[in-house]
Amino acid sequence: MSRAIDLIIFDCDGVLVDSEPLAMQVLIAAIARQGAAITPAMAYRDYLGRSLSSISASLLDSHGMPLGEAALASMRQDLYALYRQQLQANPGLPGILDQLEIPFCVASSSQPERIRISLELTGMLAAFEPNIFSATMVQNGKPAPDLFLHAARAMGVSPARCLVIEDSPAGIAAARSAGMKVFGYLGGSHIAPAGLAATITTMQPDRIFDDMHSLPDLVRSLRTEKRAL
C-alpha cells in the first residue's frame, strides 16, 4: 500500500469560509451600479470560483462593460466590511485542520489580501501562513490549471500526489486539468441556491462530501489506496 497524496490544496471561498453569498451580494450590487442587471442565479452560474479579472472580462463579453477600477475598489471595501460583520468558517473548521496528517495549503481566485482577511477573521490564518496562493500569482485563473500547478510547485509536490478541495465547477475543472485528485464540497450555504449539487455530481470528482468533519477520514481512505499500475 502506498500514500496516494502528499498535499491537500484547499480553495478558500465556499470551502474554508462561507463567503460566497456575501461576495455575490456585493458583486450584483456593483454590476447594478454600472447599469447592468443580473440575477443571483446568473451570478452563481457565470462567476462562482472566478477571479475578479476573469469576471470583469466576462462582463465585457456579455454586457459590453468590464468592472472599472472604481467599482473594484468599492467592491473590496464593501466586501471586507460585510466580512467583518458576518463571515464565518464552514462547520467543522478550523478544528479538523489539526486532524489532517499531511501538509496543506490554500489556493484561491481571490487576491492575497482577501484570502488573509478571510482566514484571519475565521481563526485559520496561522494554520495556513505562509502557504497561501492567489490567482494574482499566475497568468490564468480557474478553470485553467495554472494556480494549482503553481501551488504544487511551491510546495514541492508532484501534481499527481495532490488533492484539491473545491466547491465550484471552475475549480473542479482546474484541478482535473492539473492532473490532481479533487473532492467536491457541497457544505457551503450557496450550494442549494446556486443549484450546484447536480452540476458538481455530473463532473464526477473523486469524492463528494458535505461535512468537513468527514474530511480527515476521506483523506485517509485515499492515502491507503493502491497506486494504479
C-alpha atoms as a printed R data frame, in Angstrom:
    type eleno elety resid chain resno       x      y       z
1   ATOM     1    CA   MET     A     1   0.000  0.000   0.000
2   ATOM     2    CA   SER     A     2   1.304  3.462  -0.819
3   ATOM     3    CA   ARG     A     3   0.394  7.012   0.075
4   ATOM     4    CA   ALA     A     4  -1.793  8.382  -2.694
5   ATOM     5    CA   ILE     A     5  -1.370 12.055  -1.803
6   ATOM     6    CA   ASP     A     6   1.220 14.289  -0.161
7   ATOM     7    CA   LEU     A     7  -0.577 17.659  -0.225
8   ATOM     8    CA   ILE     A     8  -4.110 18.986   0.241
9   ATOM     9    CA   ILE     A     9  -4.921 22.194  -1.648
10  ATOM    10    CA   PHE     A    10  -7.972 23.984  -0.264
11  ATOM    11    CA   ASP     A    11  -9.982 26.536  -2.154
12  ATOM    12    CA   CYS     A    12 -10.917 29.381   0.200
13  ATOM    13    CA   ASP     A    13 -14.271 30.966  -0.666
14  ATOM    14    CA   GLY     A    14 -17.089 28.485  -0.163
15  ATOM    15    CA   VAL     A    15 -14.753 25.771   1.153
16  ATOM    16    CA   LEU     A    16 -12.856 27.166   4.124
17  ATOM    17    CA   VAL     A    17 -15.171 30.133   4.669
18  ATOM    18    CA   ASP     A    18 -18.878 30.525   3.932
19  ATOM    19    CA   SER     A    19 -18.312 33.668   1.910
20  ATOM    20    CA   GLU     A    20 -19.975 33.116  -1.448
21  ATOM    21    CA   PRO     A    21 -23.423 34.570  -0.606
22  ATOM    22    CA   LEU     A    22 -21.717 37.683   0.780
23  ATOM    23    CA   ALA     A    23 -19.461 38.033  -2.267
24  ATOM    24    CA   MET     A    24 -22.359 37.576  -4.691
25  ATOM    25    CA   GLN     A    25 -24.391 40.189  -2.841
26  ATOM    26    CA   VAL     A    26 -21.603 42.730  -3.274
27  ATOM    27    CA   LEU     A    27 -20.880 41.729  -6.886
28  ATOM    28    CA   ILE     A    28 -24.508 42.007  -8.005
29  ATOM    29    CA   ALA     A    29 -24.804 45.449  -6.396
30  ATOM    30    CA   ALA     A    30 -21.588 46.638  -8.113
31  ATOM    31    CA   ILE     A    31 -22.780 45.441 -11.513
32  ATOM    32    CA   ALA     A    32 -26.134 47.141 -10.968
33  ATOM    33    CA   ARG     A    33 -24.374 50.437 -10.218
34  ATOM    34    CA   GLN     A    34 -22.722 50.166 -13.629
35  ATOM    35    CA   GLY     A    35 -26.126 49.865 -15.294
36  ATOM    36    CA   ALA     A    36 -26.480 46.108 -15.826
37  ATOM    37    CA   ALA     A    37 -28.817 43.754 -14.011
38  ATOM    38    CA   ILE     A    38 -28.000 40.120 -13.261
39  ATOM    39    CA   THR     A    39 -29.888 37.686 -11.080
40  ATOM    40    CA   PRO     A    40 -28.296 35.677  -8.252
41  ATOM    41    CA   ALA     A    41 -28.765 32.532 -10.350
42  ATOM    42    CA   MET     A    42 -26.831 34.117 -13.227
43  ATOM    43    CA   ALA     A    43 -24.096 35.331 -10.893
44  ATOM    44    CA   TYR     A    44 -23.593 31.903  -9.351
45  ATOM    45    CA   ARG     A    45 -23.667 30.215 -12.748
46  ATOM    46    CA   ASP     A    46 -21.247 32.534 -14.507
47  ATOM    47    CA   TYR     A    47 -18.910 33.902 -11.822
48  ATOM    48    CA   LEU     A    48 -18.578 31.425  -8.953
49  ATOM    49    CA   GLY     A    49 -14.970 30.469  -8.286
50  ATOM    50    CA   ARG     A    50 -13.536 33.005 -10.721
51  ATOM    51    CA   SER     A    51 -11.153 35.892 -10.126
52  ATOM    52    CA   LEU     A    52 -12.336 39.490 -10.377
53  ATOM    53    CA   SER     A    53 -10.258 39.952 -13.536
54  ATOM    54    CA   SER     A    54 -11.962 36.937 -15.098
55  ATOM    55    CA   ILE     A    55 -15.389 38.237 -14.042
56  ATOM    56    CA   SER     A    56 -14.559 41.636 -15.487
57  ATOM    57    CA   ALA     A    57 -13.553 40.083 -18.829
58  ATOM    58    CA   SER     A    58 -16.749 38.020 -18.870
59  ATOM    59    CA   LEU     A    59 -18.854 41.129 -18.256
60  ATOM    60    CA   LEU     A    60 -17.093 42.852 -21.132
61  ATOM    61    CA   ASP     A    61 -18.068 39.979 -23.429
62  ATOM    62    CA   SER     A    62 -21.658 39.635 -22.182
63  ATOM    63    CA   HIS     A    63 -22.617 43.243 -21.401
64  ATOM    64    CA   GLY     A    64 -20.008 45.328 -23.186
65  ATOM    65    CA   MET     A    65 -18.570 46.666 -19.925
66  ATOM    66    CA   PRO     A    66 -15.858 45.456 -17.583
67  ATOM    67    CA   LEU     A    67 -15.761 46.206 -13.881
68  ATOM    68    CA   GLY     A    68 -13.937 49.536 -13.710
69  ATOM    69    CA   GLU     A    69 -11.180 50.261 -11.216
70  ATOM    70    CA   ALA     A    70 -13.529 52.405  -9.117
71  ATOM    71    CA   ALA     A    71 -16.063 49.571  -8.987
72  ATOM    72    CA   LEU     A    72 -13.404 47.049  -7.980
73  ATOM    73    CA   ALA     A    73 -12.081 49.281  -5.193
74  ATOM    74    CA   SER     A    74 -15.596 49.935  -3.892
75  ATOM    75    CA   MET     A    75 -16.417 46.226  -4.004
76  ATOM    76    CA   ARG     A    76 -13.393 45.341  -1.899
77  ATOM    77    CA   GLN     A    77 -14.286 47.932   0.734
78  ATOM    78    CA   ASP     A    78 -17.925 46.807   0.845
79  ATOM    79    CA   LEU     A    79 -16.979 43.140   0.957
80  ATOM    80    CA   TYR     A    80 -14.425 43.495   3.751
81  ATOM    81    CA   ALA     A    81 -16.930 45.473   5.823
82  ATOM    82    CA   LEU     A    82 -19.512 42.731   5.298
83  ATOM    83    CA   TYR     A    83 -16.965 40.050   6.141
84  ATOM    84    CA   ARG     A    84 -16.169 41.714   9.457
85  ATOM    85    CA   GLN     A    85 -19.873 41.627  10.329
86  ATOM    86    CA   GLN     A    86 -20.937 38.216   9.033
87  ATOM    87    CA   LEU     A    87 -18.142 35.958   7.732
88  ATOM    88    CA   GLN     A    88 -17.896 32.516   9.331
89  ATOM    89    CA   ALA     A    89 -15.826 29.413   8.780
90  ATOM    90    CA   ASN     A    90 -17.663 26.458   7.346
91  ATOM    91    CA   PRO     A    91 -18.818 23.985  10.025
92  ATOM    92    CA   GLY     A    92 -16.001 21.778  11.285
93  ATOM    93    CA   LEU     A    93 -13.315 24.397  10.670
94  ATOM    94    CA   PRO     A    94 -10.766 25.223  11.869
95  ATOM    95    CA   GLY     A    95 -10.906 22.185  14.172
96  ATOM    96    CA   ILE     A    96 -10.470 19.496  11.521
97  ATOM    97    CA   LEU     A    97  -7.219 21.031  10.262
98  ATOM    98    CA   ASP     A    98  -5.431 19.621  13.310
99  ATOM    99    CA   GLN     A    99  -6.605 16.128  12.292
100 ATOM   100    CA   LEU     A   100  -5.024 16.193   8.844
101 ATOM   101    CA   GLU     A   101  -1.846 14.153   8.718
102 ATOM   102    CA   ILE     A   102  -0.200 15.707   5.662
103 ATOM   103    CA   PRO     A   103   0.685 19.283   4.634
104 ATOM   104    CA   PHE     A   104  -1.999 21.582   3.267
105 ATOM   105    CA   CYS     A   105  -2.225 24.995   1.651
106 ATOM   106    CA   VAL     A   106  -4.846 27.320   0.181
107 ATOM   107    CA   ALA     A   107  -5.139 28.314  -3.494
108 ATOM   108    CA   SER     A   108  -7.884 30.812  -4.247
109 ATOM   109    CA   SER     A   109  -9.101 33.026  -7.072
110 ATOM   110    CA   SER     A   110  -9.236 35.903  -4.587
111 ATOM   111    CA   GLN     A   111  -6.477 38.444  -4.033
112 ATOM   112    CA   PRO     A   112  -3.944 37.657  -1.270
113 ATOM   113    CA   GLU     A   113  -5.343 40.420   0.945
114 ATOM   114    CA   ARG     A   114  -8.860 38.985   0.746
115 ATOM   115    CA   ILE     A   115  -7.646 35.450   1.458
116 ATOM   116    CA   ARG     A   116  -5.726 36.577   4.525
117 ATOM   117    CA   ILE     A   117  -8.627 38.672   5.844
118 ATOM   118    CA   SER     A   118 -10.963 35.699   5.401
119 ATOM   119    CA   LEU     A   119  -8.618 33.337   7.225
120 ATOM   120    CA   GLU     A   120  -7.793 35.834   9.963
121 ATOM   121    CA   LEU     A   121 -11.450 36.587  10.732
122 ATOM   122    CA   THR     A   122 -12.230 32.869  10.998
123 ATOM   123    CA   GLY     A   123  -9.194 31.851  13.053
124 ATOM   124    CA   MET     A   124  -7.352 29.932  10.318
125 ATOM   125    CA   LEU     A   125  -4.580 32.272   9.198
126 ATOM   126    CA   ALA     A   126  -1.896 30.769  11.444
127 ATOM   127    CA   ALA     A   127  -2.701 27.277  10.165
128 ATOM   128    CA   PHE     A   128  -2.100 28.256   6.520
129 ATOM   129    CA   GLU     A   129   0.526 31.018   6.611
130 ATOM   130    CA   PRO     A   130   2.778 31.243   4.603
131 ATOM   131    CA   ASN     A   131   1.298 28.674   2.207
132 ATOM   132    CA   ILE     A   132  -1.286 30.998   0.641
133 ATOM   133    CA   PHE     A   133  -1.574 31.141  -3.151
134 ATOM   134    CA   SER     A   134  -3.682 33.532  -5.222
135 ATOM   135    CA   ALA     A   135  -4.759 33.700  -8.858
136 ATOM   136    CA   THR     A   136  -2.861 37.013  -8.979
137 ATOM   137    CA   MET     A   137   0.336 34.924  -8.916
138 ATOM   138    CA   VAL     A   138  -0.354 33.193 -12.260
139 ATOM   139    CA   GLN     A   139  -1.278 34.180 -15.789
140 ATOM   140    CA   ASN     A   140  -4.617 32.365 -15.993
141 ATOM   141    CA   GLY     A   141  -7.169 31.817 -13.233
142 ATOM   142    CA   LYS     A   142  -9.556 28.898 -12.815
143 ATOM   143    CA   PRO     A   143 -10.747 26.943 -14.776
144 ATOM   144    CA   ALA     A   144  -7.165 26.949 -16.098
145 ATOM   145    CA   PRO     A   145  -4.825 24.715 -14.032
146 ATOM   146    CA   ASP     A   146  -2.166 27.413 -13.515
147 ATOM   147    CA   LEU     A   147  -2.939 28.246  -9.878
148 ATOM   148    CA   PHE     A   148  -2.996 24.668  -8.636
149 ATOM   149    CA   LEU     A   149   0.181 23.821 -10.543
150 ATOM   150    CA   HIS     A   150   1.860 26.889  -9.047
151 ATOM   151    CA   ALA     A   151   0.832 25.819  -5.538
152 ATOM   152    CA   ALA     A   152   2.147 22.281  -6.098
153 ATOM   153    CA   ARG     A   153   5.498 23.571  -7.371
154 ATOM   154    CA   ALA     A   154   5.844 25.969  -4.460
155 ATOM   155    CA   MET     A   155   5.097 23.177  -2.002
156 ATOM   156    CA   GLY     A   156   7.451 20.748  -3.774
157 ATOM   157    CA   VAL     A   157   4.808 18.123  -4.544
158 ATOM   158    CA   SER     A   158   4.003 16.381  -7.821
159 ATOM   159    CA   PRO     A   159   0.533 17.278  -9.167
160 ATOM   160    CA   ALA     A   160  -0.372 13.595  -9.262
161 ATOM   161    CA   ARG     A   161   0.078 13.460  -5.479
162 ATOM   162    CA   CYS     A   162  -2.116 16.489  -4.714
163 ATOM   163    CA   LEU     A   163  -5.731 16.551  -3.569
164 ATOM   164    CA   VAL     A   164  -7.835 19.650  -4.222
165 ATOM   165    CA   ILE     A   165 -10.930 20.534  -2.159
166 ATOM   166    CA   GLU     A   166 -13.289 22.599  -4.315
167 ATOM   167    CA   ASP     A   167 -16.882 23.806  -4.387
168 ATOM   168    CA   SER     A   168 -17.134 25.303  -7.884
169 ATOM   169    CA   PRO     A   169 -17.260 23.816 -11.390
170 ATOM   170    CA   ALA     A   170 -14.414 26.130 -12.419
171 ATOM   171    CA   GLY     A   171 -12.260 24.870  -9.560
172 ATOM   172    CA   ILE     A   172 -13.015 21.213 -10.209
173 ATOM   173    CA   ALA     A   173 -12.185 21.682 -13.895
174 ATOM   174    CA   ALA     A   174  -8.905 23.379 -12.924
175 ATOM   175    CA   ALA     A   175  -7.935 20.508 -10.630
176 ATOM   176    CA   ARG     A   176  -8.711 17.955 -13.321
177 ATOM   177    CA   SER     A   177  -6.647 19.889 -15.866
178 ATOM   178    CA   ALA     A   178  -3.770 19.989 -13.382
179 ATOM   179    CA   GLY     A   179  -3.820 16.191 -13.097
180 ATOM   180    CA   MET     A   180  -4.819 16.270  -9.435
181 ATOM   181    CA   LYS     A   181  -7.390 14.389  -7.417
182 ATOM   182    CA   VAL     A   182 -10.340 16.518  -6.405
183 ATOM   183    CA   PHE     A   183 -13.111 16.355  -3.816
184 ATOM   184    CA   GLY     A   184 -16.320 18.289  -4.393
185 ATOM   185    CA   TYR     A   185 -17.519 20.032  -1.220
186 ATOM   186    CA   LEU     A   186 -21.268 20.656  -1.003
187 ATOM   187    CA   GLY     A   187 -21.493 22.048   2.537
188 ATOM   188    CA   GLY     A   188 -21.495 25.787   1.772
189 ATOM   189    CA   SER     A   189 -24.721 27.757   2.140
190 ATOM   190    CA   HIS     A   190 -24.500 28.820  -1.519
191 ATOM   191    CA   ILE     A   191 -24.709 25.286  -2.929
192 ATOM   192    CA   ALA     A   192 -28.515 24.963  -2.871
193 ATOM   193    CA   PRO     A   193 -29.358 28.493  -4.127
194 ATOM   194    CA   ALA     A   194 -26.825 28.095  -6.918
195 ATOM   195    CA   GLY     A   195 -28.086 24.636  -7.877
196 ATOM   196    CA   LEU     A   196 -24.525 23.341  -7.777
197 ATOM   197    CA   ALA     A   197 -25.035 19.855  -6.363
198 ATOM   198    CA   ALA     A   198 -26.227 18.357  -9.653
199 ATOM   199    CA   THR     A   199 -23.523 20.115 -11.681
200 ATOM   200    CA   ILE     A   200 -20.735 19.006  -9.363
201 ATOM   201    CA   THR     A   201 -22.076 15.445  -9.263
202 ATOM   202    CA   THR     A   202 -22.095 15.346 -13.067
203 ATOM   203    CA   MET     A   203 -18.420 16.357 -13.087
204 ATOM   204    CA   GLN     A   204 -17.589 13.186 -11.125
205 ATOM   205    CA   PRO     A   205 -14.970 14.380  -8.636
206 ATOM   206    CA   ASP     A   206 -13.108 11.634  -6.769
207 ATOM   207    CA   ARG     A   207 -15.355 12.138  -3.743
208 ATOM   208    CA   ILE     A   208 -18.353 14.319  -2.917
209 ATOM   209    CA   PHE     A   209 -18.992 15.351   0.688
210 ATOM   210    CA   ASP     A   210 -20.954 17.971   2.597
211 ATOM   211    CA   ASP     A   211 -19.500 17.725   6.112
212 ATOM   212    CA   MET     A   212 -15.961 18.904   6.849
213 ATOM   213    CA   HIS     A   213 -15.865 16.615   9.888
214 ATOM   214    CA   SER     A   214 -15.642 13.676   7.446
215 ATOM   215    CA   LEU     A   215 -12.644 15.053   5.527
216 ATOM   216    CA   PRO     A   216  -9.844 13.509   7.652
217 ATOM   217    CA   ASP     A   217 -11.277 10.017   7.138
218 ATOM   218    CA   LEU     A   218 -11.820 10.627   3.424
219 ATOM   219    CA   VAL     A   219  -8.196 11.732   3.085
220 ATOM   220    CA   ARG     A   220  -7.007  8.638   4.954
221 ATOM   221    CA   SER     A   221  -9.012  6.470   2.558
222 ATOM   222    CA   LEU     A   222  -7.116  7.961  -0.385
223 ATOM   223    CA   ARG     A   223  -3.775  7.598   1.351
224 ATOM   224    CA   THR     A   224  -4.246  3.864   1.716
225 ATOM   225    CA   GLU     A   225  -5.381  3.155  -1.839
226 ATOM   226    CA   LYS     A   226  -3.028  1.203  -4.035
227 ATOM   227    CA   ARG     A   227  -1.469  3.291  -6.760
228 ATOM   228    CA   ALA     A   228  -2.670  2.317 -10.215
229 ATOM   229    CA   LEU     A   229  -0.082  0.355 -12.149
